[in-house]
């Protein structure tokens, strides 16, 4: 008996997904565990493996198209089985529940929908630009004229890789025209990740009453320690690794900072899971260094580097970004001196880390060269009070200014 395959919910925040790539075509035999497609979620591009079996009878969406979670994307059944009644029943059921279906039609689908495959997109019409749906989507988002791109696939068909060199040399920033009286703009579709970032940060900013505490840290001894460690160790340690380790150590002494607001109660976490914000092309991901207080600087360094690489390649999994108890956002590496960050709910706090500045400081009544890093702690006032946040920052400052304490 024919069964429908729906767009899966692959993360706790996912409301819709983009069918990035089909790995099967009409008529293929599907077994449980077979890779059917790649789905772009709000966090990463993930493999969609079938838990059903049968012949692929119907493919309901094209590559590059976004549809809500639970939308029918395919039908599996016996070869030659009539599945139109099943689609009609599903459509009728959805309408009775008061929901409009975005992918199911009660009419007979056209051949272009039921036979989606790479070969079906190539026509003999010489005036038509031959390109995959994903390539068309990328070209539209990046403002690339497909008529100027040479396709490398069969029949000169343009695919994703053909656009990579073009995209890398073409800025997404709209060119500002200096022509008098002419107005121009470019609109780019919002990615799944950007939609989720906008939703979650808006909820955090307008539901959690933020306040901010700032402190300056003299990093000269940390610089010396890092240089010495990197001379001896196989793993190169960054200043961000020092911050992660110091924060984890400080949180064990200030459990009120390592907490969450849950509405009718406050959760004080005894474990320390540090979310480390990582910038990616479409926005921001926050993978989690778990039990960071019990890890060495080299272990933290290896883990953070691995997260950054997998985040860039959209290979992070839901387990990688769930369960933080505190978050660090470091823009010092981008030349930012100081900034404030929005709390990553349900965490009670987030630490914004600026760059190390070489500036004059006063020591023992003398003006000398100093290396100062500015930290800003954003706090949820429902959980953390000013004195609590100040005490945490003072402990953090002491650890970073005497980094040998991190090794004890």
ABEGO torsion letter per residue (X at the ends): XBBBBBBBBABAABABBBBABBABBBGBBBBBGBBABBBBBAABBBBBBBABBEBBABBABBBGBBBBBGBBABBBBBBGBBAAAAAAAAAAAAAAAGBBBAABBABBBBAAAAABBAAAABBABAABBBBBAAAAAAAAAAGBBAAABBBABBGGBBBAAAAAAAAAABBABBBBBABBGBBBBBBBBBBAAAAAAAAAAAAAAAABBBBBBBBBBBAAAAAAAAAAAAAABABBBBAAAAAAAAAAAAAAABAAABBBBAGABBBBBABBBBBBBBBBAAEBBBBBBBGAAABBAAAAAAAAAAAAAAAAAGABBAAAABGBABBBBBAAAAGBABBBBBBBOABABBBBBBBBBBBBBBBGGBBBBBBBBBBBBBBBAAABBAAAAAAAAAAAAAAAABAAAAAX
